[in-house]
Amino acid sequence: MIWIDAGGTIARPNSAEVGTDMFVDFTGVTPDEHMDQVRAWVRSEELPADAAYEVEDLDAAEVQARLAFRLGAHARRGGDDDRARHWFAQAAELAPMDFSVRRAAMPLQEVDPFGEAFFELFGAWREAGSPYHGVPRS
C-alpha cells in the first residue's frame, strides 16, 4: 500500500499491508493496525513514524525483470503466447521473489493466482524472509 495525500504527494511509501481480513488465514496478518493508522491519518493527519522511511531503488535485475514482465504482458495482449511465456520466464529468473512480476504473470498465463502455484511462491517468499521494496514490517 502507498498512501498519497490530496495534493498527490506520497505520504507513506510502499508497505506490505492488507486492507481486509480476506487473507488472514494464510498470512496471519490482520488489517487492524493498518486501518487504525489510516483512520488517524484521515482524521488528524497523523502519519505513522515509518512514513519517513526511504525505499531503496530497484537493482538492475529487478528493473530488467519488470521490463521483461511488461514485454510478456504486451505479447500476451497481442496473442503471442510463446513469446509471452518467454518474457514471463525471464522476469521470474531475474527477480524470483518479486510479486510484481511473478504473481501478476499468473493470470496472464492462465495460472490461478490463488492456486497451488501461488501458494508455492508464497511459501518460498516467506522462507526467503518476505523480501519486498518498502517499509519493513515491525
C-alpha positions as CSV (number, residue, x, y, z in Angstrom):
1,M,0.0,0.0,0.0
2,I,1.2,3.5,-0.8
3,W,-0.5,6.5,0.9
4,I,-1.0,9.5,-1.4
5,D,-2.4,12.8,0.0
6,A,-4.9,15.1,-1.6
7,G,-2.1,17.1,-3.2
8,G,-0.7,14.0,-5.0
9,T,2.3,13.6,-2.7
10,I,3.4,10.2,-1.3
11,A,2.6,10.5,2.4
12,R,3.8,7.0,3.3
13,P,5.9,4.8,0.9
14,N,5.1,1.2,-0.1
15,S,4.3,-1.1,2.8
16,A,3.1,-4.7,2.9
17,E,-0.3,-4.1,4.3
18,V,-3.7,-5.6,3.9
19,G,-7.0,-3.7,3.8
20,T,-9.3,-6.6,4.7
21,D,-9.1,-9.9,6.6
22,M,-9.6,-11.9,3.4
23,F,-6.2,-13.5,3.6
24,V,-5.6,-13.7,7.3
25,D,-5.9,-17.5,7.3
26,F,-2.7,-18.0,5.4
27,T,-0.8,-14.8,6.1
28,G,-1.6,-14.4,9.7
29,V,-1.8,-10.6,9.1
30,T,-4.9,-8.7,10.1
31,P,-5.8,-5.2,8.7
32,D,-6.5,-3.8,12.2
33,E,-3.2,-1.9,12.9
34,H,-3.0,-0.6,9.3
35,M,-6.6,0.5,9.3
36,D,-6.1,2.3,12.7
37,Q,-3.2,4.1,11.1
38,V,-5.3,5.1,8.1
39,R,-8.1,6.4,10.3
40,A,-5.6,8.5,12.4
41,W,-4.2,10.0,9.2
42,V,-7.6,10.8,7.7
43,R,-9.0,12.2,11.0
44,S,-5.9,14.2,12.3
45,E,-3.3,14.0,9.6
46,E,-1.2,11.9,12.0
47,L,1.3,9.7,10.0
48,P,3.0,6.7,11.4
49,A,6.7,7.1,12.3
50,D,7.6,4.8,9.3
51,A,6.2,7.3,6.8
52,A,9.6,8.9,6.6
53,Y,11.2,5.6,5.5
54,E,13.2,5.8,2.3
55,V,12.6,2.8,0.0
56,E,15.7,1.7,-1.8
57,D,15.7,1.8,-5.6
58,L,15.3,-1.5,-7.5
59,D,18.5,-3.1,-8.5
60,A,19.4,-3.7,-12.2
61,A,18.0,-7.2,-12.3
62,E,14.7,-6.1,-10.7
63,V,14.4,-3.3,-13.3
64,Q,15.1,-5.8,-16.1
65,A,12.5,-8.2,-14.6
66,R,9.8,-5.6,-14.6
67,L,10.7,-4.7,-18.2
68,A,10.5,-8.4,-19.2
69,F,7.1,-8.7,-17.5
70,R,5.8,-5.7,-19.5
71,L,7.1,-7.3,-22.7
72,G,5.4,-10.5,-21.7
73,A,2.1,-8.7,-21.0
74,H,2.4,-6.9,-24.4
75,A,3.0,-10.2,-26.2
76,R,0.0,-11.8,-24.4
77,R,-2.3,-9.0,-25.4
78,G,-1.1,-9.5,-28.9
79,G,-1.9,-13.2,-28.8
80,D,1.8,-14.3,-28.9
81,D,1.6,-16.8,-26.0
82,D,5.0,-18.4,-26.8
83,R,6.8,-15.0,-26.6
84,A,4.8,-14.1,-23.5
85,R,5.9,-17.3,-21.7
86,H,9.5,-16.5,-22.7
87,W,9.4,-13.0,-21.2
88,F,7.5,-14.1,-18.1
89,A,10.1,-16.8,-17.5
90,Q,12.9,-14.2,-18.0
91,A,11.2,-11.9,-15.4
92,A,10.9,-14.8,-12.9
93,E,14.5,-15.7,-13.4
94,L,15.7,-12.2,-12.9
95,A,13.5,-11.5,-9.8
96,P,12.3,-14.8,-8.4
97,M,10.7,-13.3,-5.2
98,D,9.1,-10.2,-6.8
99,F,5.3,-10.5,-6.6
100,S,5.1,-7.5,-9.0
101,V,6.2,-9.9,-11.8
102,R,5.7,-13.4,-10.5
103,R,2.1,-13.3,-9.2
104,A,1.0,-10.7,-11.7
105,A,2.1,-13.0,-14.5
106,M,0.0,-15.9,-13.2
107,P,-3.5,-15.0,-14.6
108,L,-1.8,-13.9,-17.9
109,Q,-0.6,-17.4,-18.2
110,E,-3.9,-19.0,-17.2
111,V,-2.5,-19.9,-13.8
112,D,-4.8,-19.5,-10.8
113,P,-3.3,-16.5,-8.8
114,F,-4.8,-18.1,-5.7
115,G,-4.0,-21.7,-6.6
116,E,-1.2,-24.1,-5.9
117,A,1.5,-22.1,-7.9
118,F,0.7,-19.0,-5.8
119,F,1.0,-20.9,-2.5
120,E,4.3,-22.4,-3.6
121,L,5.6,-18.9,-4.4
122,F,4.2,-17.5,-1.2
123,G,5.9,-20.3,0.8
124,A,9.3,-19.6,-0.9
125,W,8.8,-15.9,-0.4
126,R,8.2,-16.3,3.3
127,E,11.2,-18.7,3.6
128,A,13.3,-16.0,2.0
129,G,12.3,-13.5,4.7
130,S,9.4,-11.9,2.8
131,P,11.5,-9.6,0.7
132,Y,10.0,-6.6,-1.0
133,H,10.7,-2.9,-1.6
134,G,9.0,-0.9,1.1
135,V,8.6,-0.1,4.8
136,P,9.9,-3.1,6.8
137,R,7.3,-4.9,8.9
138,S,7.7,-4.4,12.5
